Amino acid sequence: MTERRAPVLYVIVCAAGPAERVTVLIEAARARGWDTYVVPTPTAEDFLDLDEVQRISGHPVRSAWRRPGDGGSLPAADAIVVAPASYNSINKWAAGTADCYALGLLAELGGAGTPIALLPNVNSAFAANRVYQRSLDELRASGVHVLVGPGLIEPHPPRTDNAEHFPWHLALDALERSRR
Ligand SMILES: Cc1cc2nc3c(=O)[nH]c(=O)nc-3n(C[C@H](O)[C@H](O)[C@H](O)COP(=O)(O)O)c2cc1C
């Protein structure tokens, strides 16, 4: 009998408030049958307890490209969650910038058609920027599941913290729907 492997989920984490609770997402994803690989932006690494994230995800955290000659590429992704996504990374991703491993994966795998769910954590002042709205439109047009709007995630007021109520499950729900 052939053993079916668990689907592989990349969890891309940006340097935004809820990042320090990303283990909530990882635990939920594993409980739903995903094999999770966490890829923070370089700035987001400081928001994470890397040992704890590695323990819960089951794999080393990877924020940089391999060096030539190093082994161990990540297994191919079946889907990607970008959560929490920062204003900075959303705009860079939509503009095509690939100056860190996380953004490089999004550029390459988005182009290859891998399903991607995006959960921003951006306050209403940042979100009011036309460039941000343009970036979300660009990502929607590229087929990204942009989980923004009524009943999804909405910008929070400046100087407030919604980390405790961050709706991680929306990303998993969207990806599961896209795989049916
Ligand atoms: C404690 C802290 C919380 C932050 N929270 C957010 C946030 O929720 N959303 C956001 O867009 N930026 C937030 N920022 C600013 C980002 O960290 C900053 O724009 C950074 O350059 C983003 O890096 P990245 O997009 O490469 O992960 C926060 C910064 C700090 C220090």
The ligand as an ORCA input file, in Angstrom:
! r2SCAN-3c Opt
* xyz 0 1
  C       6.340     45.639     17.708
  C       6.076     45.954     16.259
  C       4.858     45.651     15.718
  C       4.600     45.940     14.366
  N       3.400     45.607     13.869
  C       3.145     45.820     12.565
  C       1.891     45.419     12.016
  O       1.026     44.874     12.696
  N       1.691     45.624     10.681
  C       2.648     46.193      9.870
  O       2.389     46.334      8.665
  N       3.839     46.605     10.384
  C       4.114     46.418     11.695
  N       5.309     46.804     12.208
  C       6.298     47.435     11.324
  C       7.067     46.359     10.534
  O       7.751     45.506     11.447
  C       8.074     47.009      9.561
  O       7.374     47.678      8.525
  C       9.014     45.977      8.952
  O       9.874     46.623      8.045
  C       8.266     44.866      8.224
  O       9.190     43.921      7.773
  P       8.783     42.703      6.842
  O       7.684     43.171      5.963
  O      10.031     42.392      6.080
  O       8.413     41.551      7.722
  C       5.594     46.545     13.554
  C       6.827     46.851     14.124
  C       7.070     46.559     15.448
  C       8.420     46.875     16.021
*
